[in-house]
Amino acid sequence: MYGYQFANAAELVRDHGDFDLGRARELMLHVFHPLSDDFLNRHNNAVLTNYWPNWDLTAIACVLATGIFCDERAVVERAVEYFKHGDGMGSVRHAIPVVHADGLGEWVEAGRDQGHALLGVGLMGTVCEMAWNQGIDLYGYDDSRFLKGAQYVAKWSLGGNVPYTANTRQEGAIGGWSGAETAARAARADPGMTRPIWAMIANHYTKRRGLPASYVTRAAAKAAPEGGGGDYGPNSGGFDQLGFGTLAFTRDKVTGPVTPAPAPAPDSSASESGARPHTGFTAPASPSPASGRDLAATGSEEVVGWAAAAGVTALAGGVLLLRRRHRGRREAG
């Protein structure tokens, strides 16, 4: 979790003269990334279902952020492949194993408790947003499966009744102790509990894509304006997400069809230091993943000319979550 958050913070200041980009890259590639990738491979030598989805999702977010921040495409592809087809509980079909006829997708961790389910939605949204900004549409993967899961958690968290399929997870270490845990129903939800996770998701699906997301939109409106770390309590729930989603992700509704752009070819002009050549390019606030640019960039110079319901003017495309680097940045040094 701290790995993906550090990568996003580092991206904000990567071109500052006093920032040691080399050391930041080393920290991500040689400290955070090995731990996260090893977890996805071995799960601490435990059986795959020993860990609820949040564990995998934290690791996926860190691996993906490392690949983007450090311009390592193979690392990005590893995270994307695990999101789609990983064996652990955090891959999208394991985290959301059942889609009902009404379009709600069961969030398996709803059988645990509300706080961890909200954490999972926030983490999966983070992964989808970082990928989107690199030209990879995980938001829409598998018929927008994440939207169906987010709708389920939003309805449940707002006090609505949701179905839940009883399931039994095997626990324990390989070659060691073993046990099992059964979740029979969705846990009790407190409508007063919220996290700064909904604005990003609501704005993607309803504004970028023009899709209905009634429960997610209601949850976003209830939480607005979303605060930052610490505004949601002193425990982990207050710092699990970077927050400020109302400011960072509120956008105008896109008109016309949206077709995700392919990921760009590697930029041979990127230097060893990580500096980007100056070409005068300014990143637009695009309804689809950006293309033709480097792997990461945070933020956009454009300001959306409208205020959210909470009265907060937003920065187009988001301040956070590793937007694609645009070459209009000054060359370092």
C-alpha positions as CSV (number, residue, x, y, z in Angstrom):
1,M,0.0,0.0,0.0
2,Y,2.7,2.5,0.9
3,G,4.6,1.5,-2.2
4,Y,1.9,2.7,-4.6
5,Q,1.3,5.8,-2.5
6,F,5.0,6.6,-2.5
7,A,5.2,6.2,-6.3
8,N,2.4,8.6,-6.8
9,A,3.9,11.1,-4.4
10,A,7.3,10.8,-6.1
11,E,5.7,11.3,-9.5
12,L,4.5,14.7,-8.4
13,V,8.0,15.9,-7.7
14,R,10.1,13.8,-10.1
15,D,11.3,16.9,-12.1
16,H,12.1,19.0,-9.1
17,G,15.8,19.9,-8.9
18,D,16.1,18.7,-5.3
19,F,14.4,15.4,-5.8
20,D,16.7,12.3,-6.1
21,L,14.9,10.4,-8.8
22,G,17.5,7.7,-8.9
23,R,17.1,6.8,-5.3
24,A,13.3,6.8,-5.6
25,R,13.5,4.4,-8.5
26,E,15.8,2.2,-6.5
27,L,13.5,2.2,-3.6
28,M,10.5,1.2,-5.8
29,L,12.4,-1.4,-7.9
30,H,14.5,-3.0,-5.1
31,V,12.5,-2.6,-2.0
32,F,8.7,-2.2,-2.6
33,H,8.4,-4.1,-5.9
34,P,10.2,-7.4,-4.8
35,L,8.0,-7.7,-1.7
36,S,4.8,-7.1,-3.6
37,D,5.7,-9.3,-6.5
38,D,6.8,-12.1,-4.2
39,F,3.5,-11.9,-2.4
40,L,1.6,-12.4,-5.7
41,N,3.8,-15.4,-6.5
42,R,4.0,-17.1,-3.1
43,H,1.5,-15.5,-0.8
44,N,3.9,-16.0,2.1
45,N,3.8,-19.7,1.5
46,A,0.2,-19.9,2.4
47,V,-2.7,-21.4,0.5
48,L,-4.1,-19.0,-2.1
49,T,-7.4,-18.4,-0.3
50,N,-5.7,-17.7,3.0
51,Y,-5.7,-14.0,2.2
52,W,-8.7,-11.9,1.4
53,P,-8.6,-9.8,-1.8
54,N,-7.2,-6.7,-0.2
55,W,-3.8,-8.3,0.2
56,D,-3.5,-9.1,-3.5
57,L,-4.9,-5.7,-4.5
58,T,-2.4,-3.8,-2.4
59,A,0.4,-5.8,-4.1
60,I,-1.1,-5.3,-7.6
61,A,-1.3,-1.6,-7.0
62,C,2.3,-1.5,-5.9
63,V,3.6,-3.6,-8.8
64,L,1.7,-1.5,-11.3
65,A,2.8,1.8,-9.8
66,T,6.4,0.6,-9.8
67,G,6.2,-0.3,-13.5
68,I,4.7,3.1,-14.4
69,F,6.9,5.3,-12.3
70,C,10.1,3.4,-13.3
71,D,9.1,3.0,-17.0
72,E,9.2,-0.8,-16.8
73,R,6.6,-2.1,-19.2
74,A,7.1,-5.8,-18.2
75,V,6.3,-4.9,-14.6
76,V,3.1,-3.0,-15.8
77,E,2.1,-6.0,-17.9
78,R,2.7,-8.3,-14.9
79,A,0.2,-6.3,-12.8
80,V,-2.4,-6.2,-15.5
81,E,-2.2,-9.9,-16.2
82,Y,-2.6,-10.7,-12.5
83,F,-5.6,-8.3,-12.2
84,K,-7.3,-10.3,-15.0
85,H,-6.2,-13.8,-14.5
86,G,-4.3,-14.1,-11.2
87,D,-4.8,-17.2,-9.0
88,G,-5.2,-15.2,-5.7
89,M,-8.3,-13.7,-4.3
90,G,-7.5,-10.2,-5.6
91,S,-7.9,-10.9,-9.3
92,V,-11.2,-9.4,-10.5
93,R,-13.1,-12.6,-11.0
94,H,-12.1,-13.9,-7.6
95,A,-12.8,-10.6,-5.8
96,I,-16.2,-10.4,-7.6
97,P,-17.1,-14.1,-8.1
98,V,-20.8,-13.7,-8.8
99,V,-22.8,-11.3,-11.0
100,H,-26.5,-11.3,-10.4
101,A,-29.3,-10.7,-13.0
102,D,-29.8,-7.1,-11.6
103,G,-26.2,-6.2,-12.5
104,L,-24.8,-6.2,-9.0
105,G,-21.5,-8.1,-8.6
106,E,-20.9,-9.8,-5.2
107,W,-17.9,-8.4,-3.5
108,V,-16.6,-11.5,-1.7
109,E,-15.1,-9.5,1.1
110,A,-18.6,-8.2,2.0
111,G,-18.8,-11.5,3.9
112,R,-15.9,-10.3,6.1
113,D,-16.8,-6.7,7.1
114,Q,-17.6,-3.3,5.6
115,G,-14.3,-1.6,6.2
116,H,-12.3,-4.1,4.3
117,A,-14.8,-4.2,1.5
118,L,-14.5,-0.4,1.1
119,L,-10.7,-0.8,1.2
120,G,-10.9,-3.3,-1.6
121,V,-13.1,-1.1,-3.8
122,G,-10.7,1.8,-3.3
123,L,-7.7,-0.3,-4.2
124,M,-9.3,-1.8,-7.3
125,G,-10.3,1.6,-8.4
126,T,-6.8,2.9,-7.9
127,V,-5.4,0.0,-10.0
128,C,-8.0,0.7,-12.7
129,E,-7.3,4.5,-12.7
130,M,-3.5,4.1,-13.0
131,A,-3.9,1.5,-15.8
132,W,-6.4,3.8,-17.6
133,N,-3.9,6.6,-17.6
134,Q,-1.5,4.3,-19.4
135,G,-3.9,3.3,-22.1
136,I,-5.2,0.1,-20.4
137,D,-8.9,-0.2,-19.7
138,L,-9.3,-2.3,-16.6
139,Y,-12.4,-0.3,-15.6
140,G,-14.2,-1.9,-18.6
141,Y,-12.6,-5.3,-18.4
142,D,-15.0,-8.3,-18.4
143,D,-18.1,-6.2,-19.2
144,S,-17.2,-3.6,-16.5
145,R,-17.1,-6.2,-13.8
146,F,-15.5,-3.7,-11.4
147,L,-18.5,-1.3,-11.8
148,K,-20.8,-4.2,-10.9
149,G,-18.8,-4.9,-7.8
150,A,-18.6,-1.2,-6.8
151,Q,-22.3,-0.8,-7.3
152,Y,-22.9,-3.8,-4.9
153,V,-20.7,-2.4,-2.2
154,A,-22.2,1.1,-2.6
155,K,-25.7,-0.2,-2.3
156,W,-24.8,-2.3,0.7
157,S,-22.9,0.5,2.4
158,L,-25.9,2.9,1.9
159,G,-28.1,0.4,3.9
160,G,-29.5,-1.6,1.0
161,N,-30.1,-5.3,1.0
162,V,-27.8,-7.3,-1.2
163,P,-27.5,-11.1,-2.0
164,Y,-24.5,-13.0,-0.9
165,T,-23.4,-16.5,-1.9
166,A,-22.1,-18.6,1.0
167,N,-18.5,-19.7,0.5
168,T,-15.8,-21.5,2.4
169,R,-12.2,-20.4,2.2
170,Q,-9.3,-22.7,3.0
171,E,-6.7,-21.2,5.3
172,G,-3.3,-22.1,6.4
173,A,0.3,-22.5,5.3
174,I,1.4,-25.0,2.7
175,G,2.8,-28.0,4.5
176,G,1.8,-26.5,7.9
177,W,-1.4,-25.7,9.7
178,S,-4.7,-25.6,7.9
179,G,-8.2,-24.6,8.5
180,A,-11.3,-23.1,6.9
181,E,-13.6,-20.1,7.2
182,T,-17.1,-19.8,6.0
183,A,-18.8,-16.5,5.1
184,A,-22.6,-17.1,5.0
185,R,-24.0,-13.6,4.4
186,A,-23.0,-10.0,3.8
187,A,-21.8,-8.5,7.1
188,R,-23.7,-5.7,8.8
189,A,-23.1,-2.4,7.2
190,D,-23.2,1.0,8.8
191,P,-24.5,3.7,6.4
192,G,-22.5,6.3,8.3
193,M,-19.2,4.6,7.3
194,T,-17.5,6.0,4.2
195,R,-14.1,6.3,2.7
196,P,-12.7,8.8,0.1
197,I,-13.0,6.3,-2.8
198,W,-16.2,7.0,-4.6
199,A,-15.6,10.2,-6.6
200,M,-13.0,8.7,-8.9
201,I,-15.2,5.7,-9.7
202,A,-18.4,7.6,-10.2
203,N,-16.7,10.2,-12.5
204,H,-15.1,7.5,-14.6
205,Y,-18.2,5.5,-15.3
206,T,-20.8,8.3,-15.4
207,K,-18.8,11.1,-17.0
208,R,-16.0,9.5,-19.0
209,R,-18.1,6.5,-20.1
210,G,-21.6,7.8,-19.8
211,L,-22.8,4.6,-18.0
212,P,-25.4,4.5,-15.2
213,A,-24.0,4.0,-11.7
214,S,-26.8,5.0,-9.4
215,Y,-25.5,3.6,-6.1
216,V,-21.9,4.6,-6.7
217,T,-23.1,8.1,-7.6
218,R,-25.1,8.3,-4.4
219,A,-22.2,7.1,-2.3
220,A,-19.9,9.8,-4.0
221,A,-22.4,12.5,-3.3
222,K,-22.7,11.4,0.4
223,A,-19.0,11.5,0.9
224,A,-18.4,14.8,-1.0
225,P,-16.2,16.7,-0.7
226,E,-13.8,13.9,-0.1
227,G,-11.0,14.7,2.3
228,G,-7.5,13.3,2.5
229,G,-5.7,11.0,4.8
230,G,-6.8,11.2,8.4
231,D,-10.2,12.7,7.7
232,Y,-11.8,9.3,8.1
233,G,-10.5,8.3,11.5
234,P,-7.1,7.6,13.1
235,N,-6.9,3.9,12.1
236,S,-6.0,2.4,8.8
237,G,-9.3,3.4,7.3
238,G,-8.2,7.0,7.4
239,F,-5.1,6.5,5.4
240,D,-5.8,3.6,3.0
241,Q,-6.5,5.9,0.1
242,L,-4.9,9.2,-1.0
243,G,-8.3,10.9,-1.0
244,F,-9.3,14.3,-2.3
245,G,-11.3,12.5,-5.0
246,T,-13.9,15.3,-5.4
247,L,-11.1,17.8,-6.2
248,A,-9.0,15.4,-8.3
249,F,-11.6,13.6,-10.4
250,T,-14.7,15.7,-11.0
251,R,-15.1,16.2,-14.7
252,D,-17.5,17.2,-17.4
253,K,-19.6,14.5,-19.0
254,V,-18.1,13.2,-22.2
255,T,-20.3,13.3,-25.3
256,G,-19.9,10.8,-28.2
257,P,-18.3,7.4,-28.3
258,V,-15.3,6.6,-26.2
259,T,-12.7,4.1,-27.5
260,P,-9.7,3.4,-25.3
261,A,-6.5,4.2,-27.1
262,P,-3.7,1.7,-27.3
263,A,-0.7,1.9,-25.1
264,P,2.2,3.9,-26.6
265,A,5.4,2.5,-28.0
266,P,8.4,3.0,-25.8
267,D,9.9,6.4,-26.0
268,S,13.5,6.1,-27.2
269,S,14.3,9.7,-26.2
270,A,13.8,9.1,-22.5
271,S,17.1,9.6,-20.8
272,E,18.7,7.4,-18.2
273,S,18.0,10.0,-15.6
274,G,14.3,9.9,-16.3
275,A,14.1,13.4,-17.8
276,R,11.6,13.9,-20.6
277,P,12.3,15.9,-23.7
278,H,10.5,19.2,-24.2
279,T,8.2,19.3,-27.1
280,G,5.6,21.8,-26.0
281,F,2.9,19.0,-25.7
282,T,0.1,19.6,-23.2
283,A,-1.9,16.6,-22.1
284,P,-5.7,17.0,-22.8
285,A,-8.3,15.9,-20.4
286,S,-9.2,12.9,-22.4
287,P,-12.2,10.6,-22.0
288,S,-10.0,7.7,-23.1
289,P,-6.6,6.5,-22.0
290,A,-3.8,8.8,-23.3
291,S,-1.6,7.6,-26.1
292,G,1.7,8.6,-27.7
293,R,3.4,9.6,-24.5
294,D,5.5,8.2,-21.8
295,L,4.3,5.8,-19.2
296,A,3.4,8.2,-16.4
297,A,2.4,11.7,-15.7
298,T,0.5,13.1,-12.7
299,G,-2.1,15.7,-13.2
300,S,-3.2,18.0,-16.0
301,E,-2.8,21.7,-16.5
302,E,-6.5,22.0,-17.6
303,V,-9.1,23.1,-15.1
304,V,-12.7,21.9,-15.6
305,G,-15.0,24.8,-15.9
306,W,-17.7,23.6,-13.5
307,A,-18.2,23.0,-9.8
308,A,-19.2,19.7,-8.3
309,A,-22.2,19.4,-6.1
310,A,-20.0,20.0,-3.2
311,G,-18.8,23.3,-4.7
312,V,-15.3,22.2,-5.5
313,T,-13.7,22.9,-8.9
314,A,-11.8,19.9,-10.1
315,L,-8.5,19.3,-12.0
316,A,-9.2,17.5,-15.2
317,G,-8.1,13.9,-15.3
318,G,-6.9,13.8,-11.7
319,V,-4.1,15.2,-9.6
320,L,-3.0,11.8,-8.5
321,L,-2.6,8.2,-9.6
322,L,0.2,8.4,-12.1
323,R,-1.2,10.0,-15.2
324,R,0.9,9.6,-18.3
325,R,3.9,11.9,-18.4
326,H,3.5,14.6,-21.0
327,R,6.6,15.8,-22.9
328,G,5.7,19.4,-22.2
329,R,7.5,19.1,-18.9
330,R,10.8,20.9,-18.7
331,E,13.9,18.7,-19.1
332,A,15.5,18.0,-15.8
333,G,18.7,19.9,-15.1
